[in-house]
Amino acid sequence: SRQVRSAVGDLDKLSTAGTRTEKATDGVRNAFRSLSGVLAGVAVADIGRRAIQQADAYAGLNARLKLVTSSTTEFVTAQKELFAISQQTGTGLAQTTDLFGSLARSTETLGVSQKDVLAVTQSINQALAVSGTSAGNAQAALTQLGQAFASGVLRGEELNSVLEQAPRLARAIADGL
């Protein structure tokens, strides 16, 4: 009958449309798989780049630390202690290491022990932590303070940075004078 043929024709059209939709879906699925592969490659490349940057930064820290230590034992001790200090006080390892290096260089002729330099480094970091200053401000204050110790004078921009970003530390320095 005519209605049966019409129904069969409609079913054929529906089947053909379903096949086209399935092929289109497969195409989209394959495109997403390709895109996922590309994105995964980009993510892996980014992770690799960050790992290399971290390794370079760590190597730089170690190189600066080696400049202010006279033996492997001193180097290893300083490395462990500085990591512990930065973890305990919530300050950056790079800034803590730089501060330690500046203190060690500026007190070298005075014969100050590594233990004492580490203690001063810890005290400064603790003063920053107690100040309630933000991590960014603490890092900036440590950098400025390290530069001041390296030059032997706390003045100008370095002094302003410490006064503004670490008032408790500035008070402790003033009380010590």
C-alpha positions as a LaTeX table, in Angstrom:
\begin{tabular}{lrrr}
\hline
Residue & $x$ (\AA) & $y$ (\AA) & $z$ (\AA) \\
\hline
Ser1 & 0.00 & 0.00 & 0.00 \\
Arg2 & 0.87 & 3.58 & $-0.47$ \\
Gln3 & 1.04 & 4.38 & 3.24 \\
Val4 & 3.42 & 1.49 & 3.87 \\
Arg5 & 5.72 & 2.66 & 1.08 \\
Ser6 & 5.59 & 6.19 & 2.46 \\
Ala7 & 6.40 & 4.92 & 5.94 \\
Val8 & 9.28 & 2.80 & 4.57 \\
Gly9 & 10.55 & 5.84 & 2.67 \\
Asp10 & 10.39 & 7.95 & 5.84 \\
Leu11 & 12.25 & 5.25 & 7.74 \\
Asp12 & 14.95 & 5.18 & 5.04 \\
Lys13 & 15.29 & 8.96 & 5.26 \\
Leu14 & 15.46 & 8.75 & 9.03 \\
Ser15 & 18.07 & 5.99 & 8.83 \\
Thr16 & 20.14 & 8.01 & 6.34 \\
Ala17 & 19.90 & 11.08 & 8.58 \\
Gly18 & 20.91 & 8.97 & 11.58 \\
Thr19 & 23.94 & 7.65 & 9.70 \\
Arg20 & 24.96 & 11.20 & 8.74 \\
Thr21 & 24.53 & 12.35 & 12.35 \\
Glu22 & 26.60 & 9.40 & 13.57 \\
Lys23 & 29.38 & 10.25 & 11.08 \\
Ala24 & 29.28 & 13.90 & 12.13 \\
Thr25 & 29.43 & 12.89 & 15.79 \\
Asp26 & 32.41 & 10.65 & 15.04 \\
Gly27 & 34.09 & 13.58 & 13.29 \\
Val28 & 33.50 & 15.87 & 16.27 \\
Arg29 & 34.71 & 13.14 & 18.64 \\
Asn30 & 37.90 & 12.70 & 16.58 \\
Ala31 & 38.42 & 16.46 & 16.47 \\
Phe32 & 38.12 & 16.62 & 20.27 \\
Arg33 & 40.57 & 13.74 & 20.61 \\
Ser34 & 43.05 & 15.59 & 18.40 \\
Leu35 & 42.49 & 18.80 & 20.33 \\
Ser36 & 42.94 & 16.94 & 23.62 \\
Gly37 & 46.21 & 15.56 & 22.30 \\
Val38 & 47.40 & 19.04 & 21.34 \\
Leu39 & 46.30 & 20.50 & 24.68 \\
Ala40 & 48.00 & 17.66 & 26.54 \\
Gly41 & 51.15 & 18.37 & 24.54 \\
Val42 & 50.94 & 22.07 & 25.45 \\
Ala43 & 50.38 & 21.18 & 29.12 \\
Val44 & 53.35 & 18.81 & 29.12 \\
Ala45 & 55.51 & 21.45 & 27.46 \\
Asp46 & 54.41 & 24.02 & 30.07 \\
Ile47 & 55.16 & 21.60 & 32.90 \\
Gly48 & 58.56 & 20.90 & 31.36 \\
Arg49 & 59.30 & 24.61 & 31.01 \\
Arg50 & 58.34 & 25.23 & 34.63 \\
Ala51 & 60.47 & 22.31 & 35.81 \\
Ile52 & 63.47 & 23.72 & 33.94 \\
Gln53 & 62.87 & 27.17 & 35.44 \\
Gln54 & 62.65 & 25.68 & 38.93 \\
Ala55 & 65.83 & 23.66 & 38.38 \\
Asp56 & 67.64 & 26.79 & 37.14 \\
Ala57 & 66.41 & 28.80 & 40.14 \\
Tyr58 & 67.54 & 26.07 & 42.53 \\
Ala59 & 70.94 & 25.86 & 40.84 \\
Gly60 & 71.27 & 29.64 & 41.16 \\
Leu61 & 70.43 & 29.49 & 44.87 \\
Asn62 & 73.01 & 26.79 & 45.39 \\
Ala63 & 75.64 & 28.75 & 43.47 \\
Arg64 & 75.03 & 31.85 & 45.63 \\
Leu65 & 75.11 & 29.72 & 48.76 \\
Lys66 & 78.42 & 28.13 & 47.74 \\
Leu67 & 79.95 & 31.61 & 47.53 \\
Val68 & 79.38 & 32.19 & 51.26 \\
Thr69 & 80.20 & 28.73 & 52.59 \\
Ser70 & 83.70 & 27.38 & 52.93 \\
Ser71 & 83.05 & 23.63 & 53.00 \\
Thr72 & 80.59 & 21.01 & 51.86 \\
Thr73 & 79.46 & 20.55 & 55.45 \\
Glu74 & 78.73 & 24.28 & 55.82 \\
Phe75 & 76.95 & 24.30 & 52.46 \\
Val76 & 74.70 & 21.35 & 53.34 \\
Thr77 & 73.97 & 22.75 & 56.81 \\
Ala78 & 73.10 & 26.18 & 55.41 \\
Gln79 & 70.95 & 24.63 & 52.70 \\
Lys80 & 68.92 & 22.57 & 55.18 \\
Glu81 & 68.60 & 25.38 & 57.73 \\
Leu82 & 67.58 & 28.00 & 55.18 \\
Phe83 & 64.90 & 25.70 & 53.81 \\
Ala84 & 63.62 & 25.08 & 57.34 \\
Ile85 & 63.65 & 28.82 & 58.14 \\
Ser86 & 61.74 & 29.71 & 54.99 \\
Gln87 & 59.17 & 26.98 & 55.71 \\
Gln88 & 58.72 & 27.98 & 59.36 \\
Thr89 & 58.37 & 31.67 & 58.63 \\
Gly90 & 56.48 & 31.48 & 55.34 \\
Thr91 & 59.10 & 33.45 & 53.44 \\
Gly92 & 60.57 & 32.60 & 50.07 \\
Leu93 & 63.62 & 30.37 & 49.94 \\
Ala94 & 65.30 & 32.62 & 47.38 \\
Gln95 & 64.90 & 35.75 & 49.51 \\
Thr96 & 65.92 & 33.90 & 52.68 \\
Thr97 & 69.03 & 32.55 & 50.94 \\
Asp98 & 69.88 & 35.99 & 49.54 \\
Leu99 & 69.48 & 37.56 & 52.99 \\
Phe100 & 71.70 & 34.90 & 54.51 \\
Gly101 & 74.29 & 35.47 & 51.78 \\
Ser102 & 74.27 & 39.22 & 52.31 \\
Leu103 & 74.61 & 38.79 & 56.07 \\
Ala104 & 77.40 & 36.24 & 55.67 \\
Arg105 & 79.36 & 38.51 & 53.29 \\
Ser106 & 78.90 & 41.62 & 55.41 \\
Thr107 & 80.00 & 39.86 & 58.62 \\
Glu108 & 82.78 & 37.77 & 57.08 \\
Thr109 & 85.59 & 39.99 & 58.34 \\
Leu110 & 84.08 & 39.98 & 61.84 \\
Gly111 & 84.44 & 36.22 & 62.18 \\
Val112 & 80.74 & 35.63 & 62.86 \\
Ser113 & 79.85 & 31.94 & 62.82 \\
Gln114 & 77.47 & 30.39 & 60.32 \\
Lys115 & 75.22 & 29.41 & 63.21 \\
Asp116 & 74.95 & 33.06 & 64.28 \\
Val117 & 74.26 & 34.25 & 60.73 \\
Leu118 & 71.53 & 31.60 & 60.43 \\
Ala119 & 70.06 & 32.75 & 63.76 \\
Val120 & 69.95 & 36.38 & 62.61 \\
Thr121 & 68.40 & 35.29 & 59.30 \\
Gln122 & 65.73 & 33.37 & 61.21 \\
Ser123 & 65.07 & 36.29 & 63.56 \\
Ile124 & 64.60 & 38.68 & 60.65 \\
Asn125 & 62.23 & 36.27 & 58.91 \\
Gln126 & 60.28 & 35.75 & 62.14 \\
Ala127 & 59.98 & 39.50 & 62.63 \\
Leu128 & 58.53 & 39.73 & 59.13 \\
Ala129 & 56.10 & 36.92 & 59.85 \\
Val130 & 54.96 & 38.55 & 63.12 \\
Ser131 & 54.51 & 41.89 & 61.34 \\
Gly132 & 51.54 & 40.40 & 59.55 \\
Thr133 & 52.81 & 41.79 & 56.28 \\
Ser134 & 51.76 & 40.11 & 53.05 \\
Ala135 & 54.06 & 37.55 & 51.46 \\
Gly136 & 54.85 & 39.93 & 48.61 \\
Asn137 & 55.72 & 42.77 & 50.96 \\
Ala138 & 57.83 & 40.46 & 53.10 \\
Gln139 & 59.76 & 39.32 & 50.02 \\
Ala140 & 60.33 & 42.93 & 48.98 \\
Ala141 & 61.49 & 43.90 & 52.48 \\
Leu142 & 63.86 & 40.92 & 52.60 \\
Thr143 & 65.30 & 41.83 & 49.21 \\
Gln144 & 65.83 & 45.46 & 50.27 \\
Leu145 & 67.29 & 44.44 & 53.61 \\
Gly146 & 69.65 & 42.01 & 51.90 \\
Gln147 & 70.82 & 44.79 & 49.59 \\
Ala148 & 71.36 & 47.05 & 52.58 \\
Phe149 & 73.47 & 44.43 & 54.34 \\
Ala150 & 75.45 & 43.88 & 51.16 \\
Ser151 & 76.21 & 47.60 & 50.90 \\
Gly152 & 76.68 & 48.04 & 54.64 \\
Val153 & 74.11 & 50.85 & 54.85 \\
Leu154 & 70.32 & 50.93 & 55.25 \\
Arg155 & 69.13 & 54.15 & 53.66 \\
Gly156 & 66.92 & 55.65 & 51.02 \\
Glu157 & 64.74 & 53.23 & 49.11 \\
Glu158 & 65.89 & 50.25 & 51.18 \\
Leu159 & 65.06 & 51.98 & 54.46 \\
Asn160 & 61.67 & 53.15 & 53.18 \\
Ser161 & 60.85 & 49.63 & 52.01 \\
Val162 & 61.68 & 48.10 & 55.39 \\
Leu163 & 59.83 & 50.86 & 57.29 \\
Glu164 & 56.69 & 50.53 & 55.15 \\
Gln165 & 56.58 & 46.79 & 54.57 \\
Ala166 & 57.97 & 45.46 & 57.82 \\
Pro167 & 57.37 & 47.98 & 60.62 \\
Arg168 & 57.98 & 45.42 & 63.36 \\
Leu169 & 61.36 & 44.57 & 61.84 \\
Ala170 & 62.18 & 48.28 & 61.54 \\
Arg171 & 61.30 & 48.70 & 65.24 \\
Ala172 & 63.55 & 45.76 & 66.18 \\
Ile173 & 66.42 & 47.26 & 64.17 \\
Ala174 & 65.89 & 50.66 & 65.82 \\
Asp175 & 65.75 & 49.09 & 69.28 \\
Gly176 & 68.98 & 47.25 & 68.53 \\
Leu177 & 70.72 & 50.50 & 67.69 \\
\hline
\end{tabular}
